[in-house]
Amino acid sequence: MNRLTIATRASDLALWQAYFVRDEILKLYPNMEIILNKITSRGDKILDKPLALIGGKGHFTKELEDEMLAGNADIAVHSLKDVPSYMPDGLELVAISKRADQRDLFLSHKYKSLEELPKGAVVGTTSLRRRMQISKVRPDLLLKDLRGNVNTRLRKLEEGQYDAIILAYIGLKRLDLIKDVPYTEKLPLSMMIPPMGQASLGIQIVSANAQAREIVEKLNDKDTFLCSKIERDFISKIGAGCSAPVACNATIDEDVINLQAMIGYPDGSHSMYKNLTALVSHCDDLGSTLANDFILDGALEILEKAQSIAFKDEMPQRI
């Protein structure tokens, strides 16, 4: 195989990720011709509505998957957190990059930290996961939707539309955008549990493409793949979409793997937190087991109610 086509979204961060994967492949196959098939996804086009109301995270992956199924790309590079737990027939997630810093980042032009925000301060985030967890720590804050690409969000902060905003640290770091904000604070994972797959790249292939599989498998980080599989098993079993506040994170410490998760209402109420550990050698069912523990304690009812009250003032668009 002398030529490889990578499907990627056309956003700045997505292109950074695709070029990163391209360069990693070129280290192994220096004579490979690699082409980027740049696609503007529907999720990138509709910037004035919360993601939950335009069909969820699948809007960031569907067009790329369609290009692969049509024979116009050999592989696709995704932010793993955007990849739904289901996979279209004929496609396969075969490699996940080593997980980077998963923490969320507090940014402000006025205040040094989340703790220093005054009562009633306006914080921008559309993530229901972040809303739930911020509300538990600071129920006195006013949380306001924040849409647009990263540069648009930072511009809105600078213009004073928000006292602070919360974004994923790694995307800002990769695009070198943190230096332009006077005050930043990484939020500890004990306060803000990340979503499934945050800070990793998922590399998807056409299942029948044996040569692409051979290339891409060499980019896989085994520990991250295992943690991500457990997180994805949890999300799949509990049936959580982006219309519900859900956080889950698996970590490995020597031969033990720990999975923690939280669900609840967007306002931080009715929250449920659980964690479960297992030996790495016996962890295949860890995600499903923890999900079942949640379900037995009424998680499905909480998620159903959370979805019904999330963005209740807006009408969802369906495709």
C-alpha positions in Angstrom: 0.0 0.0 0.0 1.8 3.1 -1.2 -1.1 5.6 -0.8 -3.4 6.3 2.1 -6.3 8.7 2.3 -7.4 10.0 5.7 -10.9 11.4 6.2 -10.9 14.3 8.7 -13.2 17.1 9.7 -12.0 20.5 8.5 -11.8 22.3 11.8 -8.5 23.5 13.1 -8.3 20.9 15.9 -9.4 18.0 13.7 -6.7 19.0 11.2 -4.1 19.1 13.9 -5.2 15.5 14.9 -5.1 14.3 11.3 -1.7 15.7 10.6 -0.4 14.2 13.9 -1.6 10.7 12.8 -0.2 11.3 9.3 3.2 12.1 10.8 3.1 9.1 13.0 2.4 6.9 10.0 5.2 8.5 8.0 7.7 7.6 10.8 6.9 4.0 10.1 6.3 4.3 6.4 8.4 7.2 5.1 7.6 6.5 1.5 3.9 6.5 1.9 1.8 9.1 0.1 -0.8 10.3 2.5 -3.7 12.5 1.4 -6.2 14.3 3.7 -9.9 14.2 2.6 -11.2 17.3 4.5 -14.9 17.3 5.3 -17.1 20.0 7.0 -19.5 18.0 9.2 -23.0 19.0 10.0 -21.9 19.4 13.6 -19.4 22.0 12.5 -21.9 23.9 10.4 -24.7 24.3 13.0 -23.1 26.4 15.7 -26.1 28.1 17.3 -27.6 25.1 19.0 -26.5 22.7 21.7 -25.1 19.5 20.2 -27.8 17.4 21.9 -30.4 19.1 19.8 -28.9 18.4 16.4 -28.6 14.7 16.8 -25.6 14.3 19.1 -21.9 13.5 18.7 -22.6 11.3 15.6 -22.8 14.5 13.6 -19.1 14.8 13.9 -18.4 11.3 12.6 -21.2 10.4 10.1 -19.8 12.2 7.1 -16.4 10.8 7.6 -17.8 7.3 7.9 -19.8 7.9 4.7 -16.7 8.8 2.8 -15.0 5.6 3.9 -17.9 3.4 3.0 -18.1 5.1 -0.4 -14.4 4.3 -1.0 -13.1 7.8 -0.7 -11.0 7.3 2.3 -9.0 4.4 3.9 -9.1 5.6 7.5 -10.7 8.3 9.6 -9.3 10.2 12.5 -11.8 11.3 15.2 -11.7 12.8 18.6 -12.6 9.6 20.5 -15.1 11.4 22.7 -17.1 12.2 19.5 -17.3 8.5 18.4 -20.7 6.9 19.3 -20.5 3.6 21.1 -22.2 1.9 18.1 -20.2 1.3 14.9 -21.7 1.2 11.3 -21.4 -2.2 9.6 -18.2 -2.4 7.6 -16.3 0.0 9.8 -14.1 -0.7 12.8 -12.3 1.3 15.5 -8.9 -0.4 15.5 -6.5 2.1 17.2 -6.7 4.6 19.9 -3.8 7.0 20.6 -2.2 7.4 24.0 -4.4 9.4 26.2 -3.2 13.0 26.9 -4.2 15.3 29.7 -7.9 14.7 30.2 -8.7 17.7 32.5 -11.1 20.5 31.7 -9.8 24.0 31.8 -11.3 27.1 33.5 -10.6 30.3 31.5 -11.4 33.9 32.5 -10.3 37.5 31.7 -11.5 38.6 35.2 -11.1 35.9 37.8 -8.2 33.6 38.7 -10.2 30.4 39.5 -13.5 28.8 39.7 -13.5 29.3 43.4 -12.9 33.1 43.0 -16.0 33.6 40.8 -18.6 35.8 42.6 -22.1 34.6 43.2 -24.2 34.9 40.1 -21.1 34.9 37.7 -21.9 33.7 34.2 -20.1 30.6 33.1 -20.2 29.4 29.6 -20.6 25.7 28.8 -23.1 23.7 26.8 -21.8 20.3 28.1 -24.5 18.7 30.3 -21.7 16.8 32.0 -19.9 19.9 33.0 -23.1 21.7 34.0 -23.9 18.8 36.4 -20.5 18.8 38.0 -20.0 22.6 38.2 -23.5 22.9 39.8 -22.5 20.5 42.5 -19.4 22.6 43.4 -20.9 26.1 42.7 -24.7 26.0 42.7 -24.6 29.8 42.9 -23.3 30.3 39.4 -25.3 31.1 36.3 -24.6 28.6 33.5 -25.1 29.7 30.0 -24.9 27.9 26.7 -21.7 28.3 24.7 -21.5 27.2 21.1 -19.2 27.9 18.2 -15.7 26.7 17.3 -12.9 27.2 19.8 -11.9 30.6 18.5 -15.5 31.8 18.6 -15.9 30.7 22.2 -12.7 32.4 23.2 -13.8 35.6 21.5 -17.1 35.6 23.3 -15.2 35.3 26.6 -12.9 38.2 25.7 -15.9 40.3 24.7 -17.3 39.9 28.2 -20.3 37.7 27.3 -19.2 35.3 30.0 -17.2 35.8 33.2 -15.6 32.4 32.6 -15.9 29.4 30.3 -14.9 25.8 30.6 -13.3 23.9 27.8 -11.2 20.7 27.3 -7.5 21.5 28.1 -5.9 19.4 25.4 -7.6 21.0 22.4 -6.5 24.5 23.5 -3.0 23.2 24.2 -2.7 21.6 20.8 -3.8 24.8 19.1 -1.6 27.0 21.4 -4.6 29.2 22.5 -4.1 29.2 26.3 -1.5 31.9 26.3 -4.1 34.5 25.1 -6.3 34.1 28.2 -5.1 35.9 31.4 -6.4 33.4 33.9 -6.6 29.6 33.6 -7.0 26.8 36.0 -6.9 23.0 35.3 -9.9 21.4 37.1 -8.9 18.3 39.0 -10.4 15.0 37.8 -11.8 14.6 41.3 -14.0 17.6 40.7 -14.7 17.3 37.0 -14.8 13.7 35.7 -14.2 13.7 31.9 -16.4 12.2 29.3 -15.8 8.8 27.6 -12.6 9.0 25.5 -11.5 12.6 26.2 -7.9 13.4 25.1 -7.5 10.4 22.8 -7.8 10.0 19.1 -9.8 7.2 17.6 -8.7 5.8 14.2 -11.4 4.0 12.3 -10.9 1.8 9.2 -12.9 -0.1 6.6 -13.0 -3.5 8.1 -12.1 -5.3 4.8 -9.0 -3.1 4.3 -6.3 -5.5 5.6 -3.4 -3.2 4.6 -4.9 -0.2 6.4 -5.5 -2.4 9.5 -1.9 -3.4 9.5 -0.7 0.2 9.4 -3.2 1.6 11.9 -2.8 -1.1 14.5 0.8 0.0 15.0 -0.5 3.3 16.3 -2.6 1.8 19.0 -1.8 2.4 22.7 -2.9 -0.8 24.5 -3.6 0.7 28.0 -5.6 3.6 26.5 -7.6 1.2 24.2 -8.5 -0.9 27.3 -9.6 2.1 29.3 -11.6 3.4 26.4 -13.3 0.1 25.7 -14.4 -0.1 29.3 -15.8 3.5 29.2 -17.5 2.8 25.9 -19.0 -0.4 27.3 -20.4 1.6 30.2 -22.0 4.2 27.9 -23.4 1.6 25.6 -25.0 -0.5 28.4 -26.5 2.5 30.2 -27.8 3.9 27.0 -26.5 7.4 27.6 -26.5 9.9 24.8 -25.4 13.5 24.8 -28.8 14.6 26.0 -28.0 13.3 29.5 -25.3 14.4 31.9 -22.9 11.5 32.1 -19.2 11.3 33.1 -17.0 8.2 33.1 -13.3 7.6 33.4 -11.2 4.5 33.6 -7.6 4.6 34.8 -4.9 1.9 35.2 -2.6 1.7 38.2 -0.1 -1.1 37.8 -2.3 -4.3 37.5 -5.6 -2.7 38.7 -8.1 -0.7 36.7 -10.6 1.7 38.2 -13.8 3.0 36.6 -15.7 5.9 38.1 -18.8 7.4 36.7 -21.5 10.0 37.5 -24.9 10.7 36.2 -27.6 13.2 37.3 -29.7 16.2 36.3 -28.1 19.1 34.5 -28.5 21.3 37.6 -26.5 18.9 39.7 -29.4 17.4 41.6 -30.4 13.7 41.7 -26.7 12.8 41.0 -25.4 9.3 41.4 -21.7 8.5 41.7 -20.1 5.0 41.7 -16.8 3.4 41.1 -15.6 -0.1 40.6 -12.2 -1.8 40.4 -10.9 -5.0 38.9 -7.6 -6.6 38.0 -6.5 -5.8 34.4 -6.5 -9.5 33.8 -10.1 -9.8 34.7 -11.7 -6.5 33.6 -13.6 -7.4 30.4 -17.0 -6.8 31.9 -16.1 -3.9 34.2 -18.0 -1.2 32.2 -21.1 -3.3 31.8 -21.0 -4.4 35.5 -20.8 -0.8 36.7 -23.6 0.2 34.3 -25.8 -2.5 35.8 -25.1 -1.2 39.3 -26.3 2.2 38.2 -29.4 0.7 36.5 -30.4 -1.3 39.6 -30.3 2.0 41.6 -32.6 3.8 39.2 -30.2 5.4 36.7 -32.5 4.9 33.7 -35.2 6.9 35.3 -32.8 9.7 36.2 -31.4 9.7 32.6 -34.9 9.8 31.1 -35.9 12.7 33.3 -32.5 14.5 32.7 -33.1 14.2 28.9 -36.6 15.6 29.2 -35.5 18.7 31.1 -32.2 19.4 29.2 -32.6 22.4 26.9 -36.3 22.2 27.5 -36.8 25.7 26.0 -35.5 24.6 22.6 -37.1 22.2 20.0 -34.7 19.4 18.9 -33.9 19.0 15.3 -34.1 15.5 14.0 -32.4 14.0 10.9 
